[in-house]
């Protein structure tokens, strides 16, 4: 049910992509205290993007979840920016994050809603 959708203008190797997906999945589950069995990560490299008028490395992240637990959005922003910087080398000042809390009735899985 947590979904991290990351778009970046970086080109990534298959290993970078795999390592980043695994790290983000594990960390998102940990931060939200949810089972990793329901975490989905979408990583879209090589997206045509600009930020602040340049094509320097950047990322746009949409983080959707049924809830965000006890952590504030500011704390989650700090944690995620730090992790994206470690995994992909994108400076935190070139990352936008949009947090979206979704109602349980609006999230489907396995033919049902939560």
C-alpha positions as CSV (number, residue, x, y, z in Angstrom):
1,X,0.0,0.0,0.0
2,X,2.8,2.5,0.3
3,X,3.8,3.5,-3.2
4,X,6.9,5.4,-4.0
5,X,6.9,6.7,-7.6
6,X,10.3,8.2,-8.5
7,X,11.0,10.0,-11.7
8,X,14.5,11.2,-12.5
9,X,16.5,12.5,-15.4
10,X,19.4,10.3,-14.5
11,X,20.5,7.3,-16.6
12,X,21.0,4.3,-14.3
13,X,22.7,0.9,-14.7
14,X,20.7,-2.2,-14.1
15,X,22.6,-2.7,-10.8
16,X,21.9,0.9,-9.7
17,X,18.2,0.4,-10.4
18,X,18.0,-2.9,-8.6
19,X,20.0,-1.8,-5.6
20,X,17.9,1.4,-5.3
21,X,14.6,-0.4,-5.6
22,X,15.6,-2.9,-2.9
23,X,16.8,-0.2,-0.6
24,X,13.8,2.0,-1.0
25,X,11.4,-0.8,-0.5
26,X,13.0,-1.9,2.7
27,X,13.4,1.6,4.1
28,X,9.8,2.7,3.2
29,X,8.4,-0.3,5.0
30,X,10.7,0.4,8.0
31,X,9.8,4.1,8.2
32,X,6.1,3.5,8.0
33,X,6.1,0.4,10.2
34,X,4.3,-1.6,7.5
35,X,5.0,-5.0,5.9
36,X,7.3,-4.8,2.9
37,X,4.9,-7.3,1.3
38,X,2.7,-4.4,0.4
39,X,5.3,-1.8,-0.6
40,X,5.6,-0.9,-4.3
41,X,8.4,1.2,-5.8
42,X,8.4,2.6,-9.3
43,X,11.7,4.0,-10.5
44,X,11.6,5.8,-13.9
45,X,15.1,6.9,-15.0
46,X,15.9,9.0,-18.1
47,X,12.8,11.2,-17.9
48,X,13.1,14.5,-19.6
49,X,13.1,16.9,-16.7
50,X,14.3,20.3,-15.6
51,X,14.4,21.9,-12.2
52,X,15.3,25.5,-11.5
53,X,15.9,26.0,-15.2
54,X,18.6,23.3,-15.6
55,X,18.8,19.7,-16.6
56,X,21.2,18.9,-13.7
57,X,20.2,15.6,-11.8
58,X,16.8,16.0,-10.3
59,X,13.9,13.8,-9.1
60,X,10.2,14.1,-8.6
61,X,8.7,11.7,-6.0
62,X,5.1,10.9,-5.3
63,X,4.6,9.0,-2.1
64,X,1.2,7.5,-1.6
65,X,0.1,5.5,1.4
66,X,-3.0,4.6,3.5
67,X,-1.3,6.4,6.3
68,X,2.1,7.7,7.2
69,X,2.4,6.4,10.8
70,X,3.8,8.5,13.6
71,X,6.4,10.3,11.5
72,X,5.8,13.9,10.2
73,X,6.0,14.6,6.5
74,X,9.0,16.8,7.2
75,X,10.8,13.9,8.9
76,X,9.9,11.5,6.0
77,X,11.1,14.2,3.5
78,X,14.5,14.4,5.3
79,X,14.8,10.6,5.4
80,X,13.9,10.1,1.8
81,X,16.0,13.0,0.5
82,X,19.0,11.6,2.4
83,X,18.4,8.1,0.9
84,X,17.9,9.4,-2.7
85,X,21.1,11.4,-2.3
86,X,23.0,8.3,-1.1
87,X,21.6,6.0,-3.8
88,X,21.4,8.2,-6.8
89,X,23.6,11.2,-5.9
90,X,20.8,13.8,-6.4
91,X,21.2,16.7,-4.0
92,X,18.2,17.2,-1.7
93,X,17.6,20.7,-3.0
94,X,16.8,19.2,-6.4
95,X,14.1,16.8,-5.2
96,X,10.4,17.5,-4.9
97,X,8.2,15.1,-2.9
98,X,4.4,15.0,-3.0
99,X,2.8,13.1,-0.1
100,X,-0.7,11.7,-0.8
101,X,-2.7,10.0,1.9
102,X,-5.3,7.7,0.3
103,X,-8.5,6.5,1.9
104,X,-8.6,2.7,2.5
105,X,-11.7,2.5,0.3
106,X,-9.8,4.0,-2.6
107,X,-6.9,1.5,-2.7
108,X,-7.5,-1.8,-4.3
109,X,-5.5,-5.1,-4.1
110,X,-6.3,-8.7,-5.0
111,X,-9.9,-7.8,-6.1
112,X,-10.7,-6.0,-2.9
113,X,-10.1,-2.6,-1.2
114,X,-8.4,-2.1,2.1
